[in-house]
Amino acid sequence: MSTASLQQSIQQLRLGFLGAGSITEAMLTGICKQHLLDPDHIYVTNQGDDERLRFLQERFGVHPTRDKEAMLASCDTLILAMKPKDAREACLALRGIVRSDQLIISLIAGVPTDLLGSWLGVDCPIIRTMPNTSSAIGLSATGVAAGRFAEQKHMDLAYHLFTSIGSVFPLPESELDIVTGLSGSGPAYVYYLVEAMELAGQKAGLSAEMSRQLTVQTLLGAAHMLQHTQAEPAVLRKKVTSPGGTTQAGIEVLEAYRFQEAVTAAILRAAERARELGAQHENTSIS
């Protein structure tokens, strides 16, 4: 499908979000900022938080609704954005409503597309994704994987949709759990590092504002160096680390605390947790 055809298809798209949490808000921010889709073509529902729905309506101009059947009758594409623990019940509530010609895009960590399909009770195209909250500023890193009935046209549409909120990485579904641990949860690890850097600056006498500005600019500069030089991070680190200097003294402390080991373990544990969330539903498929 050509880019022009894709853009036309998306402009005509009617999109429904089942779930109204932070990732839905982040995606709506990106979609609306990029003028990718008319907010009048977007519907949002959740389990029962009317105040949250009113907030999204006032901020983005989308349609809040409690009538899932009417929403699905109007929408070409449904985005499943609920928590993993709520996924089975939510999908079963859609059973008999979802059509085989509707595209389902899942943002649910750990739940395979085949299992989603069994809950929905229809052989419809399902695409599993894992964006992160940086989608709100158009800088998400989103892994995308096709389910059994998803065709290239569906992947093209999903790719174009998520490109509007960042970079998209097509992957086999088997790799989506590690994507969840690495880039889905990754922003939280970076923010955790920022908290520590800011606190160190303040403990050493800097103002909170100055600590924030220096920390953020340092992270931005390091990220751009990685992106623009294409150098290995170890190479860039060694260029900053003079023997016997200040950086080496700091690195030695990080090594003493097994910093790299801790970060690696955190990412792998998050990926493992994604698999656990999926495993909780292993015996809940419905024929």
C-alpha positions as CSV (number, residue, x, y, z in Angstrom):
1,M,0.0,0.0,0.0
2,S,1.4,3.4,-1.0
3,T,2.0,6.1,1.7
4,A,-0.7,8.3,0.2
5,S,-3.2,5.4,0.4
6,L,-2.2,4.6,3.9
7,Q,-2.6,8.2,5.0
8,Q,-6.0,8.3,3.4
9,S,-7.0,5.0,5.1
10,I,-5.9,6.3,8.5
11,Q,-7.7,9.7,8.0
12,Q,-10.9,7.7,7.4
13,L,-10.2,5.3,10.3
14,R,-12.5,5.1,13.2
15,L,-10.5,4.1,16.2
16,G,-11.7,2.8,19.6
17,F,-9.7,2.6,22.8
18,L,-10.8,0.0,25.4
19,G,-8.9,1.4,28.4
20,A,-8.2,5.0,29.3
21,G,-5.0,4.9,31.3
22,S,-1.7,6.6,30.8
23,I,-0.7,4.8,27.6
24,T,-4.0,5.7,26.0
25,E,-3.5,9.3,27.0
26,A,0.1,9.2,25.7
27,M,-1.1,7.8,22.4
28,L,-3.9,10.3,22.0
29,T,-1.4,13.1,22.7
30,G,0.8,11.9,19.9
31,I,-2.0,11.2,17.4
32,C,-3.7,14.5,18.0
33,K,-0.4,16.5,18.0
34,Q,0.5,14.9,14.6
35,H,-3.1,15.5,13.3
36,L,-3.0,11.9,12.2
37,L,-6.7,11.3,12.9
38,D,-9.7,13.5,13.5
39,P,-10.5,13.3,17.2
40,D,-14.2,13.0,16.2
41,H,-13.3,9.6,14.8
42,I,-11.9,8.4,18.1
43,Y,-13.9,6.6,20.9
44,V,-12.7,5.8,24.4
45,T,-14.2,3.7,27.1
46,N,-13.1,2.1,30.4
47,Q,-14.4,0.0,33.2
48,G,-16.3,2.8,35.0
49,D,-14.2,5.9,35.6
50,D,-16.4,8.6,34.1
51,E,-14.2,11.4,35.4
52,R,-11.3,10.0,33.4
53,L,-13.3,9.8,30.3
54,R,-14.5,13.4,30.7
55,F,-10.9,14.5,31.1
56,L,-9.9,12.8,27.8
57,Q,-12.9,14.3,26.0
58,E,-12.1,17.8,27.2
59,R,-8.4,17.5,26.4
60,F,-8.6,15.8,23.0
61,G,-12.1,16.1,21.8
62,V,-12.6,12.3,21.6
63,H,-15.9,10.5,22.2
64,P,-16.3,9.0,25.7
65,T,-18.8,6.1,25.7
66,R,-20.2,3.3,27.9
67,D,-21.8,1.5,25.0
68,K,-19.1,-0.9,23.8
69,E,-21.5,-2.5,21.3
70,A,-22.2,0.8,19.6
71,M,-18.5,1.7,19.7
72,L,-17.5,-1.5,18.0
73,A,-20.2,-1.0,15.4
74,S,-18.7,2.4,14.6
75,C,-15.0,1.5,14.7
76,D,-12.7,-0.2,12.1
77,T,-9.9,-0.7,14.6
78,L,-10.0,-1.4,18.3
79,I,-7.0,-0.8,20.6
80,L,-6.9,-3.0,23.7
81,A,-5.3,-0.8,26.4
82,M,-6.4,-2.4,29.6
83,K,-4.3,-4.0,32.3
84,P,-3.3,-7.6,31.8
85,K,-5.3,-8.8,34.8
86,D,-8.4,-7.3,33.1
87,A,-7.8,-8.6,29.6
88,R,-9.7,-11.9,29.7
89,E,-12.9,-10.4,31.2
90,A,-12.8,-7.4,28.8
91,C,-12.3,-9.6,25.7
92,L,-15.0,-12.0,26.7
93,A,-17.4,-9.0,27.0
94,L,-16.6,-8.3,23.4
95,R,-17.3,-11.9,22.3
96,G,-20.0,-11.9,19.6
97,I,-19.5,-8.1,19.0
98,V,-16.1,-8.1,17.3
99,R,-16.2,-8.7,13.6
100,S,-13.8,-10.7,11.5
101,D,-13.0,-7.6,9.4
102,Q,-12.0,-5.4,12.4
103,L,-8.4,-4.9,13.3
104,I,-7.5,-5.5,16.9
105,I,-4.3,-3.8,18.2
106,S,-3.2,-5.1,21.6
107,L,-1.1,-3.0,24.0
108,I,-1.5,-5.7,26.7
109,A,1.8,-7.0,28.2
110,G,2.4,-10.7,28.0
111,V,-0.8,-11.9,26.4
112,P,-0.3,-13.7,23.0
113,T,-2.4,-12.9,20.0
114,D,-3.8,-16.5,19.7
115,L,-5.1,-16.3,23.3
116,L,-6.7,-12.9,22.6
117,G,-8.4,-14.4,19.5
118,S,-9.8,-17.3,21.5
119,W,-11.3,-15.0,24.0
120,L,-12.8,-12.7,21.3
121,G,-14.2,-15.8,19.6
122,V,-13.5,-14.6,16.0
123,D,-10.7,-15.1,13.5
124,C,-9.9,-11.4,13.1
125,P,-6.5,-9.8,12.5
126,I,-4.7,-9.0,15.7
127,I,-1.5,-7.1,16.1
128,R,0.4,-7.1,19.4
129,T,2.4,-4.0,20.2
130,M,4.4,-2.5,23.1
131,P,4.8,1.3,22.9
132,N,6.0,3.4,25.8
133,T,4.8,6.6,27.4
134,S,7.2,8.7,25.3
135,S,4.6,8.4,22.6
136,A,3.1,11.6,24.2
137,I,6.0,13.6,22.7
138,G,6.4,11.5,19.5
139,L,9.4,9.5,20.7
140,S,8.1,6.1,21.6
141,A,10.0,3.0,20.8
142,T,7.3,0.6,19.7
143,G,7.7,-3.1,19.0
144,V,5.0,-4.5,16.7
145,A,4.2,-8.2,15.9
146,A,1.5,-9.7,13.6
147,G,-0.9,-12.4,14.8
148,R,-2.0,-15.3,12.6
149,F,-4.7,-13.5,10.7
150,A,-3.0,-10.1,10.3
151,E,-2.0,-9.4,6.7
152,Q,0.6,-7.0,5.4
153,K,-2.1,-4.3,5.0
154,H,-2.9,-4.5,8.7
155,M,0.8,-4.3,9.6
156,D,1.2,-1.3,7.2
157,L,-1.6,0.5,8.9
158,A,-0.3,-0.3,12.4
159,Y,3.2,0.7,11.4
160,H,2.0,4.1,10.1
161,L,-0.2,4.7,13.1
162,F,2.6,4.1,15.6
163,T,5.2,5.9,13.5
164,S,3.2,9.1,14.3
165,I,4.2,8.6,17.9
166,G,7.8,7.5,17.5
167,S,9.9,4.7,16.0
168,V,8.4,1.3,15.1
169,F,10.3,-2.0,15.2
170,P,8.5,-5.0,13.5
171,L,9.5,-8.2,15.4
172,P,8.4,-11.8,15.8
173,E,5.8,-12.1,18.6
174,S,8.2,-14.3,20.5
175,E,10.4,-11.2,21.1
176,L,7.7,-8.9,22.4
177,D,8.2,-9.8,26.1
178,I,11.8,-8.7,26.1
179,V,10.7,-5.5,24.2
180,T,8.3,-5.0,27.1
181,G,11.2,-5.2,29.6
182,L,13.6,-3.1,27.6
183,S,11.7,-0.3,26.0
184,G,8.2,-0.6,27.4
185,S,9.5,-0.3,31.0
186,G,12.7,1.4,30.0
187,P,11.6,5.0,30.6
188,A,11.0,4.2,34.2
189,Y,14.6,3.1,34.7
190,V,15.8,6.3,33.1
191,Y,13.6,8.4,35.4
192,Y,14.9,6.4,38.3
193,L,18.4,7.3,37.3
194,V,17.4,11.0,36.9
195,E,16.0,11.0,40.4
196,A,19.4,9.7,41.8
197,M,21.4,12.2,39.7
198,E,19.3,15.2,40.8
199,L,19.4,14.1,44.4
200,A,23.2,13.9,44.3
201,G,23.5,17.4,42.8
202,Q,21.2,18.7,45.6
203,K,23.2,16.9,48.3
204,A,26.3,18.5,47.0
205,G,24.8,22.0,47.2
206,L,23.1,22.7,43.9
207,S,19.6,24.0,43.7
208,A,16.8,21.6,42.7
209,E,16.3,23.5,39.5
210,M,20.0,23.6,38.6
211,S,20.3,19.8,39.3
212,R,17.3,19.1,37.1
213,Q,18.7,21.2,34.2
214,L,22.2,19.8,34.3
215,T,20.9,16.2,34.6
216,V,18.4,16.5,31.7
217,Q,20.9,18.2,29.4
218,T,23.5,15.5,30.2
219,L,21.1,12.7,29.3
220,L,20.0,14.5,26.1
221,G,23.6,15.0,25.1
222,A,24.6,11.4,25.8
223,A,21.5,10.1,23.9
224,H,22.4,12.3,20.9
225,M,26.0,11.1,21.0
226,L,24.8,7.5,20.8
227,Q,22.4,8.3,18.0
228,H,24.6,10.5,15.8
229,T,28.0,9.0,16.2
230,Q,26.8,5.4,16.0
231,A,29.7,4.5,18.3
232,E,29.5,1.7,20.8
233,P,28.5,2.9,24.3
234,A,31.6,1.3,25.8
235,V,33.8,3.4,23.4
236,L,32.0,6.6,24.3
237,R,32.3,5.8,28.0
238,K,36.0,5.2,27.7
239,K,36.5,8.5,26.0
240,V,35.0,10.3,29.0
241,T,36.9,8.1,31.6
242,S,40.4,9.3,32.0
243,P,42.7,7.0,34.1
244,G,42.7,8.1,37.7
245,G,40.2,10.9,36.9
246,T,36.9,11.9,38.3
247,T,34.8,9.8,36.0
248,Q,36.8,6.7,36.8
249,A,36.3,7.3,40.5
250,G,32.5,7.4,39.9
251,I,32.5,4.3,37.6
252,E,34.4,2.4,40.3
253,V,31.5,3.1,42.7
254,L,29.0,2.0,40.2
255,E,30.9,-1.2,39.6
256,A,31.1,-1.8,43.3
257,Y,27.3,-1.6,43.4
258,R,27.1,-3.9,40.3
259,F,25.3,-1.2,38.4
260,Q,25.3,-2.9,35.0
261,E,24.3,-6.2,36.6
262,A,21.4,-4.5,38.3
263,V,20.1,-2.8,35.2
264,T,20.4,-6.0,33.2
265,A,18.6,-8.0,35.9
266,A,15.8,-5.4,36.0
267,I,15.2,-5.6,32.3
268,L,15.2,-9.4,32.3
269,R,12.9,-9.5,35.3
270,A,10.4,-7.2,33.6
271,A,10.5,-9.4,30.6
272,E,10.0,-12.5,32.8
273,R,7.1,-10.7,34.5
274,A,5.5,-10.1,31.1
275,R,5.8,-13.9,30.4
276,E,4.3,-14.6,33.8
277,L,1.3,-12.4,33.1
278,G,0.7,-14.3,29.9
279,A,1.2,-17.7,31.6
280,Q,-1.5,-16.8,34.1
281,H,-4.0,-17.1,31.2
282,E,-2.5,-20.1,29.5
283,N,-5.4,-22.4,30.4
284,T,-8.2,-19.9,29.9
285,S,-8.6,-20.1,26.1
286,I,-12.2,-20.7,25.0
287,S,-12.9,-23.0,22.0
